[in-house]
């Protein structure tokens, strides 16, 4: 069992009577005069993916949770389902829905290895690598004279996501994208 002041950033737990696992995203210990201290938390529900603010009190009960992490391979997307298989076991397939993956789904391409988080017997979420390389599918040409200020243009990547890149990026180039922010990092390979 965990105390309310042990819920540091990155801790995964269940609370009181709620069976869903939560991850602590933000932590602040608050002590007010003549009141009992509390912990202000921002939590992410690892089943639904939703975040919420939560105030933990001394009498609340929290239980530490074991989450198993295993490598899996993304296969394909079909409507709102993202299909994966366990690494080394292509017949062991499962899918996660669009609402569970959130923005992570827009950077997935076939044969990408990701980390899967398993709670009990159920895979509840995935984690992408920090950076991923994607091919530029559509890019408007740079307009002469626009490059002096080092501006950006919007391009479409092979997964369908749009990102802003420098003017010198062309269709067919391979670019590195930060999966946490969705921003362009660098050009990896020129067309």
N, C-alpha and C positions, 0 to 999 in steps of 0.2 A: 504494500500500500504506500502511496505517495502523500506527502504533506502538501498543502496549498502553496508553500513557498519553495518547493522543489520542482515546480513546473517551469523549467527553463526552456529557452528556445531550442526547438528540435525534439523535445520530449514527446513521445507518443503514449497516449493513455486512454482509458475509458473513465467516464465520470458518473458518480452516483448510480442511478438505475439505468442509464443510457448505455446500450451495448456497442454503439458505434465507436470506432477508434478516432481520436482527435490528435492533431499535431499542433504544438505551440509555435506560432509565427512571431508573436511579439509578447514581451514580458515586462511588467512594471510593478514593483513592490511599493505599496502606498501605506504610510502610517500617518493617521490624523490624530490630533489631540483629543484625548478622552474618548476615542473610538478604537475598536479592535482593528488591527492591520488587515489589509486585503491585498490580493494580487489581481491586477488588471491584465487580462490576456486577450490576444487575438488568436482564435482557433480556426483550424481548417478541418472539417469533417472529411476523413479519408474515404468514406463510402460515397457521399454525394458530391464532394468537391467544394461545397459552400463554405464561406468563411463567416465568422460571427465574433462579436465582442462578448467577453464573459468575465464576470467578477467572481473570483474564488475566495471563499471564506474559510476560517479555521475549522469549522465543523463539517465541511464538504469532504466526501470520500473520493479518492482517485486511485486507479489501479494501473500499474505499468503494463504495457502490452508488447508482446513480441511480434514484430513484423519480419517475415522472411523475405529476403531480396534475392531474386534469381534472374539471370539473363534470358531474354526472349527475343525473337525475331519478328518484325512486322512483315506481314504478307501482303495484304491489300485492304482497300476500303470499299465497302458496299453500302451505299446510302448512309445511314447513321451508325454503321457498325465498322469497327476497326478490328481486323482479324490478325492474330498472332499465333506463333507456335513456340514451344519450349526449345531452347537452343540444344541442338543434337537430337531432338525428337520431333520431326516434322509432322507426325500424325497426332501429336497432342496439341490440338488447336482450341482456342477460345477467342471470344471477342469482347471488346469493351465498347460502350456506347459513346456517342459524341458528347453528351452532357457530362460524363465522367472525365473524359480526357481534356475537355476545354480547348484552350489555345494550342496545346501540345500536338493535337492531331493535324494541324495545318503544316507541320514540318516533317511529317512522316512520309518516307518513300520506301518502296519494296526493298527487302533485305537489310533494313536498318536494325542494328542491335540496340535494345533499350533495356533498362532495369524494370522488372515487374515487382510490385509490392504485394505480398500474399498475407492475408489475415485469416487464420484458420485454414480452410480449404479454398477460400475464394480470393481471386486476384482483384484487388480493389483500385489499383492505379499503376501508372508507369512513369518513369523518369527518363527524359531524353538526355543524350550527351550535351554538355554545355554549348558546344558549337557543332554545326552540321553543314556539309557542303551540298549545295543544290545548283542545278543547271538553270540558266535564265531561258525561259520559254519564249517570252515576248518582251521586246525592249524598243521604245520609240527612239529614233535617231536623235543625236544631240544637235541642237541648233547652233549654227556658227555664231560665235561671239558670246555664247552662254557660259563657256568654260572658264572665263577669266576670273569669275568670282568663286569658282569651285562649288557650284550648285549641285542639286540632286534631281533625279527623275524617278518616276515610279515604274517598276518593271514587274512582270508576272513570272514566278518561278515554276519549276516543273510540277510542284504539288498544287499549284493554283493560288498560292498566297501572293499578295502584292507587298513589295518592300521598296523603300527609297534607297537608291544607290547613286554613286557619282556618275557624271555624264559619260565617262570613258567606258562604262560597262555596256557590252553589246549582247545581242541575242546569241546564245550558244556558249557564253562564258560560264565558268563555274565560280560561284561566290560562296563565301563562308558567312553563315548567319548565326548570331547569338540566339539560342533558343529561349533563353530567359526573358530577353527584351524584345526579340523579333527584329533587331537591327542588323544592318549590313556591317561586317567586320573587315573583310578584305577580298580581293579577287584571288582565287587559287590558280585558275588556269584560264588562259586567253583562248578564245575560239580560233 
